[in-house]
Amino acid sequence: MNLGVSGLNAALWGLTTTGQNISNAATPGYSVERPVYAEASGQYTSSG
């Protein structure tokens, strides 16, 4: 389930960044922001 939540959070972050870029496109001096995605730790633990 964490994988799905992480994916949704990453997508939300990307959409938020895109929205900020569109909103500030005409602002002098604004530089475009780009989301940088990285793989999370691949370690899993067992509860028993």
Distance bins in CASP14 RR format, pairs under 12 A and 6 or more apart:
PFRMAT RR
TARGET T0000
AUTHOR 0000-0000-0000
RMODE 2
METHOD distances of the structure
MODEL  1
1 7 0 0 0 0 0 1 0 0 0 0 0
1 8 0 0 0 0 0 1 0 0 0 0 0
2 8 0 0 0 0 0 1 0 0 0 0 0
2 9 0 0 0 0 0 1 0 0 0 0 0
2 40 0 0 0 0 1 0 0 0 0 0 0
2 41 0 0 0 0 0 1 0 0 0 0 0
2 42 0 0 0 0 0 1 0 0 0 0 0
2 44 0 0 0 0 1 0 0 0 0 0 0
2 45 0 0 0 0 0 1 0 0 0 0 0
3 9 0 0 0 0 0 1 0 0 0 0 0
3 10 0 0 0 0 0 1 0 0 0 0 0
3 39 0 0 0 0 0 1 0 0 0 0 0
3 40 0 0 0 0 1 0 0 0 0 0 0
3 42 0 0 0 0 0 1 0 0 0 0 0
3 44 0 0 0 0 0 1 0 0 0 0 0
4 10 0 0 0 0 1 0 0 0 0 0 0
4 11 0 0 0 0 1 0 0 0 0 0 0
4 12 0 0 0 0 0 1 0 0 0 0 0
4 40 0 0 0 0 0 1 0 0 0 0 0
5 11 0 0 0 0 0 1 0 0 0 0 0
5 12 0 0 0 0 0 1 0 0 0 0 0
5 40 0 0 0 0 0 1 0 0 0 0 0
6 12 0 0 0 0 0 1 0 0 0 0 0
6 13 0 0 0 0 0 1 0 0 0 0 0
6 37 0 0 0 0 0 1 0 0 0 0 0
6 38 0 0 0 0 0 1 0 0 0 0 0
6 39 0 0 0 0 0 1 0 0 0 0 0
6 40 1 0 0 1 0 0 0 0 0 0 0
6 41 0 0 0 0 0 1 0 0 0 0 0
6 42 0 0 0 0 0 1 0 0 0 0 0
7 13 0 0 0 0 1 0 0 0 0 0 0
7 14 0 0 0 0 0 1 0 0 0 0 0
7 37 0 0 0 0 1 0 0 0 0 0 0
7 39 0 0 0 0 0 1 0 0 0 0 0
7 40 0 0 0 0 0 1 0 0 0 0 0
8 14 0 0 0 0 0 1 0 0 0 0 0
8 15 0 0 0 0 0 1 0 0 0 0 0
9 15 0 0 0 0 0 1 0 0 0 0 0
9 16 0 0 0 0 0 1 0 0 0 0 0
9 35 0 0 0 0 0 1 0 0 0 0 0
9 37 0 0 0 0 0 1 0 0 0 0 0
9 40 0 0 0 0 0 1 0 0 0 0 0
10 16 0 0 0 0 0 1 0 0 0 0 0
10 17 0 0 0 0 0 1 0 0 0 0 0
10 35 1 0 0 1 0 0 0 0 0 0 0
10 36 0 0 0 0 0 1 0 0 0 0 0
10 37 1 0 0 1 0 0 0 0 0 0 0
10 38 0 0 0 0 1 0 0 0 0 0 0
10 39 0 0 0 0 0 1 0 0 0 0 0
10 40 0 0 0 0 1 0 0 0 0 0 0
11 17 0 0 0 0 0 1 0 0 0 0 0
11 18 0 0 0 0 0 1 0 0 0 0 0
11 35 0 0 0 0 1 0 0 0 0 0 0
11 37 0 0 0 0 0 1 0 0 0 0 0
12 18 0 0 0 0 0 1 0 0 0 0 0
12 19 0 0 0 0 0 1 0 0 0 0 0
12 35 0 0 0 0 0 1 0 0 0 0 0
13 19 0 0 0 0 0 1 0 0 0 0 0
13 20 0 0 0 0 0 1 0 0 0 0 0
13 33 0 0 0 0 0 1 0 0 0 0 0
13 34 0 0 0 0 0 1 0 0 0 0 0
13 35 1 0 1 0 0 0 0 0 0 0 0
13 36 0 0 0 0 1 0 0 0 0 0 0
13 37 0 0 0 0 1 0 0 0 0 0 0
13 38 0 0 0 0 0 1 0 0 0 0 0
14 20 0 0 0 0 1 0 0 0 0 0 0
14 21 0 0 0 0 1 0 0 0 0 0 0
14 33 0 0 0 0 1 0 0 0 0 0 0
14 34 0 0 0 0 1 0 0 0 0 0 0
14 35 1 0 1 0 0 0 0 0 0 0 0
14 36 0 0 0 0 0 1 0 0 0 0 0
14 37 0 0 0 0 1 0 0 0 0 0 0
15 21 0 0 0 0 0 1 0 0 0 0 0
15 22 0 0 0 0 0 1 0 0 0 0 0
15 35 0 0 0 0 1 0 0 0 0 0 0
16 22 0 0 0 0 0 1 0 0 0 0 0
16 23 0 0 0 0 0 1 0 0 0 0 0
16 33 0 0 0 0 1 0 0 0 0 0 0
16 35 0 0 0 0 1 0 0 0 0 0 0
17 23 0 0 0 0 0 1 0 0 0 0 0
17 24 0 0 0 0 0 1 0 0 0 0 0
17 32 0 0 0 0 1 0 0 0 0 0 0
17 33 1 0 1 0 0 0 0 0 0 0 0
17 34 1 0 0 1 0 0 0 0 0 0 0
17 35 1 0 1 0 0 0 0 0 0 0 0
17 36 0 0 0 0 1 0 0 0 0 0 0
17 37 0 0 0 0 0 1 0 0 0 0 0
18 24 0 0 0 0 0 1 0 0 0 0 0
18 25 0 0 0 0 0 1 0 0 0 0 0
18 32 0 0 0 0 1 0 0 0 0 0 0
18 33 0 0 0 0 1 0 0 0 0 0 0
18 34 0 0 0 0 1 0 0 0 0 0 0
18 35 0 0 0 0 1 0 0 0 0 0 0
19 25 0 0 0 0 1 0 0 0 0 0 0
19 32 0 0 0 0 0 1 0 0 0 0 0
19 33 0 0 0 0 1 0 0 0 0 0 0
19 35 0 0 0 0 0 1 0 0 0 0 0
20 27 0 0 0 0 0 1 0 0 0 0 0
20 30 0 0 0 0 1 0 0 0 0 0 0
20 31 0 0 0 0 0 1 0 0 0 0 0
20 32 0 0 0 0 1 0 0 0 0 0 0
20 33 1 0 0 1 0 0 0 0 0 0 0
20 34 0 0 0 0 0 1 0 0 0 0 0
20 35 0 0 0 0 0 1 0 0 0 0 0
21 27 0 0 0 0 0 1 0 0 0 0 0
21 30 0 0 0 0 1 0 0 0 0 0 0
21 31 0 0 0 0 1 0 0 0 0 0 0
21 32 1 0 1 0 0 0 0 0 0 0 0
21 33 1 0 0 1 0 0 0 0 0 0 0
21 34 0 0 0 0 1 0 0 0 0 0 0
21 35 0 0 0 0 0 1 0 0 0 0 0
22 30 0 0 0 0 0 1 0 0 0 0 0
22 32 0 0 0 0 0 1 0 0 0 0 0
22 33 0 0 0 0 0 1 0 0 0 0 0
23 30 0 0 0 0 1 0 0 0 0 0 0
23 32 0 0 0 0 0 1 0 0 0 0 0
23 33 0 0 0 0 0 1 0 0 0 0 0
24 30 1 0 1 0 0 0 0 0 0 0 0
24 31 0 0 0 0 1 0 0 0 0 0 0
24 32 0 0 0 0 1 0 0 0 0 0 0
24 33 0 0 0 0 1 0 0 0 0 0 0
25 31 0 0 0 0 0 1 0 0 0 0 0
25 32 0 0 0 0 1 0 0 0 0 0 0
25 33 0 0 0 0 0 1 0 0 0 0 0
END
